[in-house]
Amino acid sequence: MTTADMTSSGTQTGAPQGADAPDGILAARRTALASKVRPGARVRPEHARRHNRVLVLQALYRAEGLSRADLAREVGLTRVTISDLVADLIADHLVVELGVRADSRPGKPATLLDINRAGFAILALDLSKDAMFRGVVTDLDGIVLHREELDVTGLTGDDAIEAAGVVLDRLQQAAQAPVLGVGVGSPGIVAADGTVLNAPNLGWYDVPLQSVLAQRSGLPVQVANDANSAALAERTFGGADENLMLVRVGRGVGAGLVIGGSLVWGASSAAGEIGHVVVGTDGGETCACGKVGCLETWLAMPHLRERLDAAPDAEARTAVLVAAGERLGIALAPVVGALDLGEVVISGPLDVLDGPLLASAADTLRARTMASVHGHQAVRMTELGRDIVVLGAAVMVLTGQLGVS
């Protein structure tokens, strides 16, 4: 399939190519390596400086307006050190001065600082939908500035890779500011180096998607599983607890785990793959994987909608939803109990998941965990809607290139 055969619904056309990143961005990318010093290694001055830059950027990103004195108190550094760091960050265009604080006391007024939220663009892709690849351009706050959609019905293998590249090309053309990086949420199992190990619906096996897109775009690219990406979005933009599980329900069922604010990958890059966990010992439908009674046979949208369509009345439909929610609660309980998660967030079609199914999952979870600890466990739908994966992809770029989230 050629590029000309593909359809797009981009909301802007003819936008100039995203500008090359200035030297400050290259420095910021090195800053993100501050936390990767080998354990036991001697901490060199440059390591400490990079670490301090991350502390300042993170404080500003979360606060949206701090003075130099505020920063010194917030991150525990001297005012001299803060002034030096801020000067460098301003020179690198990563930090801007907002003006004098309105309530400043007599004397030298305090000048407020902020991260340069509108000064850079992030390109984010969601490849998890069956027939559609979606992409957005955002600022550093995750505000969507431009959208692209590409019909990929029936595309697999190299054709699907090319389609992802076409969406990325269009996003680059639409970017109105220097591009910080590219984040991609992909279906399937994705290794930490951005290789898609297994995405059957796209016919991808051991596809080095991260390196392919990086070579095509000339930009830093990060690729993660779509559920992992969604979990990051919920943590940064959805106000979620720093210990959470995000369950994503669609054609299949997957989850992302965030512990202590950090994404959990697992020994085989498959943490959160709960769709093929057998829930219960009372049988059920045969799953595509060959087992009987996997969570996907109860909860994945094709199976669930088929049972709902076959239900003769409203009462029977409610019973179908309650049963599916119960199986979800059965799968969640041991994970929540073992990890002491703060909340569980569900992402998927609201018309099916919100209501009896969600209530049944929450009731089952509480019935199967310690009441004194998890009796008020939050189980809720996400409020981020269809953008949850692309927003998470943007978070990957923020963390990878600036060290903030």
N, C-alpha and C positions, 0 to 999 in steps of 0.2 A: 504494500500500500504506500502510495506516495504522499508527500506533504499536502499536495493540492487536493487529495481526496478527503482530507480531514476537515471537519467543520469546527468553527470556533464561535463563542459568544462573548468575546472580550468586550469590556465596557469602554475601552479607550483604543484609539488607533493612531498610528503615526507618532507615538511618543518617542523621544530620543532614547538612544541606548544608555543604559545605566553607566554612570561615570566610573572610571577606575578608582579603586580605593586609594586614598592618600597614604603617606608614610605612617600617619598616626594609627590607621587601622592595622597596618602590619605590626606595629608595636603592641596594639591591643590584643592581636592574636597571640603574640608571644606571652602577653600577660596571663592569658588563660592557662598557660602551662605552669603557673606558679604552684598550683597544688599537686603537681605531678613529680615533685622531687623524690628520688628514690629513698625509701625509709632507711634511716641510719646514715645517709649521706650528709656531709658537712653543708650547712646552709650558707651559701655565698651571698654577698651583698646584692647581686642582681636578682637572686631568688626572693630575697626579702622585699626588694623594691616592687617586683611584679606582684607579689602577694599583697602588698599594701595598696597598689593600684586597684586590684580586684576589690579590696575592702571598701575603698572610696567609691568606686563605680556602683557596687551593690547597695551601699548606703544611699547614694543619690537616686538610684533607680527605684528603690522602695519608698523614699520619702518625698520626692518631687519638690525640692526646695530647702536646702540647708546652707547655712553660712559656714565659713571655714572653721569658726569656733565650734559650731554644732558638730561638724565632721570630726573634729579632734576628740570631742566627748564621745561621739557615737562609736568610733572605731578604736579609741584608746591610743592614738598617736599624738605626738607633740604638735603644737601649732606650726612650728617651723617645718616639720616634715610634711604636714598637710599642705602648707602654702607651696612647698616645692612640688609636691605631687600634682596639686591643682593646676599650677602653672604649666606643667608638662601636658596635662590632659586638655587644657584649653588650647595649647599650641597644636595638639593632635586633633582638634575639633571634636573631641569626645565629650567635653563639658562646656557649658555656656553659662555666662552670668545673666541672671534674670533682672537685676536691679536691686535697689535698697529695700530692705524689709520695712513694711509700712509702720510697724510698731517699735521701730528702733528708738532706744533711749538717747538722751543728749550725749554728744561726743561723736566719736567716729562711727558712722552708721554701718550696720552689717549688710554686706552684699550677699544675696542669695545665689546659690549655684544649683544647676540641674544637669543631668545627663542630656546630651543633645538628641532628644527624642525624635525630632522631625528631620534631623540632618542626614540620616542614613535610611536605606531601604533594606528590607528582608524579603527574599523570594521563598515562598512555601508551597509545596505540592501535596495533594492528597490523591493517592493512587488506589485507594481501597474500594471504590465503588465499582460494581460489575461493568457498567456500560459507559462510565464517564470518568475522565481524569480532570481534576480541578486544581487550579493554582491561584495564588493571590500575591499581591505586593502589599506589604505592611510597613508601618513605621516601627520604631523600637517599642512602642506601647501596644503593639498588636492591632492597631487600627487599620482596617482593610482599605487600601487606596485604589485597588484595581483587581479585577477578577478575570480569569480565563477558564473556559470549560471546553473539553474536547471529547467528542463521541468516539469511544474505543470499542464499540460493540464487536465482539468476535476476534479482537486483536490479541495475539499471544506472542510469546517469544521475542524475537528481534523487532517485530513490528510494534509490539507494546513498548519496548525500550525506546524506539524511535519516536513514538507518540509522546512519551514522557519528555523526551528531548525537545520536541516541538513546543510543548507547553512552556518549558523553561525558556526557550528562545523568545517566545512572545512576552513572557514576564520581564526578561532582560530589556527588551525593546520598550516596555511600558514604564520602567523604573525612572523616576524623576530625580533621584538622589543617588550618591555612591552606594553600591550594594555591599552590605556587610557579609552576606553569605546566603547559602541555599539550604533549606531544610525539607526533607521528604518523608512523608508517612506512607509506608508500603504495606500491603498485606503479606501474610506469611511470616516465616521465621527469619529474622535479620540479625546477622552477626554484628559485633561492636565495630567492625571496620566498614560497615555499610554494605556488606555482601548479602544479597537475598539468597538465603540457603534453600528455601523451599516456599514457593508461592504457586500452588497448582493451578489456580484459576487464571493466572497469567502465563502459565507454562514456563515459569522461571525457576531454575535450579542452579545454585552457585553462580548467580549473576552478580558481578562486581559493580552494582549500580552506582555506588558512590563515586568510584573512580571514573566510570564512564561519563557521568554527568559533570564531574569536575573538569575532565579533559575537554568536554564539549563547550562548557561555559567559561572556563578560565577562572572560576570562583571556588572558594572553599565550600564543600558540600557535605552534609551529614544526613544519613538515612537511618531510620528506625522503623520498627513495627508500628502500624497505625494505632494499635491500642496503647502502646508505650507513649507514642506521641500525644494521644488524647489525655493520658494521665498527667503528662507534663503541663499541658494546657490547663487542666483543672487545678493543678497546684498553683500555677502562676497567675492565671487570669480568672479562675473560678472560685478563688478564696478557699480552696480545700485545705484540710489538715495536712501536715507534713508526713503523716503516715496514712496512706490511703490505697484503696484498690479501685481502679476504674474498669468496669465491665462494659465491653462494647459488643452490642448485639446487632447483627445484620444477617447476611447470608450464612455466616458462621458465628461463633462466640469466642471472644478472646478477652484478655485482661492485661492491664498494666499495673505494676506495683511500684509505689514510691515509699521508701522507708527513710526516715530522717531527712526528708527533702531530696533524696537521691533516687534515681531510677534503678530498679533491680533487674539485672540481665539474666542471671542464672548460669549454671555450669555449661549449658548448651545453647545459650542465647534464647531460651524458650520459656523464661519465667512468665507466668500468667496464662499459659496455654491450657485453659481449663475446659475448653469445648469438648475435649475427648476424655474427660474424667467421667467414669460411670457413676451415676447418682442413684443409689438405691440398689436393692438386691431382688427387686420384683420384676425383672425383665424390662421390656419396652421394645421400641423399634430398633432395627438393625441400622447401625450408623455406616456412613460411607467408609469409615476406617476399618469396618469389620466387627467391631465390638457391639454389644447390645446394651442400650440404655444410656448412651453418652449424653452429656448435658445438651449438646447441639441438637439431638433428636427431639428434645423437649422445648428448647428455647430459640433456636435459629429461626429466622423469619419465614423461610419457605415451609418448614414443618409446622410452625405455629399458625400461620395464616391458613394453611390447608385444613387444619383441625377446626379453626374458627369458622371457616366457610362451610364446613360439614355440620356444624352444630345447628340443631333444629330451632333453637329459641335463645332468648337472652340469658336465661338461667344456665343453659348448657354452655354458652360462650363464656360466662363468668367462671364456670367450673373448669373449663380448659385453661383459662388464665391463672386461676388459683393453683392448679396442678403444676403449671410451668413455673410459677413463682416459688412453689414449695421446693422443686428440684434445684432451682437457683440457690435458695437458702441452704439446702443440704450441701451444695458445693462450696458455698462461702464460709460456712461455720468453722471448719477446721483451719482455714487460712486466717480468718479473723482471730480465732482463739490462739493460734500459734504465734502470730505476729503482733497481736494487740493493736490492730488497726484503728485509727481514729474514726474513719468513715468509709462507706462504700458508695460509689457514684456509678449510676447506670447511664449509658449513652446508647440511643437507638430510637426507633419510631415511637413517639409519644402516644399515639393513638392506641398502641397495643401494650406498651410497657407500663405506662403511668396508670395507676388505679388499682384494680384487684391484684394484678400480677406483682406490682411493687410492694403492696401491703402484705401479700402472702410471703414474699421473699423476706421482708423485714421480720414478720412474725416467726417464721421458721428459723431464721438466724438467731433471734433472741431465745427461742425455745431450746436451742442446741448449744448455747454458750453460757458462760458463767454470768448469772443475772447481776451480781454485785459489780461486775466489771463492764459487761457489755449490754446491760439492761436498757441503756438509752442510746444504743448504737445508731448512728445516723446512716440511713439508707435512703438515697434520694436520686432523682434524675438530674442530669447536668442542665445548666442554663446556658451553655455555650452553643447549643444548636449544631447546625451543619458545619460550622467553622471549627469545631473542636480539634480536628486532626491538623488542619493548616496552622492553627494557633500554636499547637504543640510543636509543630515543625519550626515555627518561628522561635519558640523557646530554646530549641536545640541550638539554633544559630546564636542567640543571645549568650547562652552558656558557653558554647564552644569558642566563640570569638571574643567575648568580653568577660566571661566568668560570672555573669549575673543571671538571675532568674526571678 
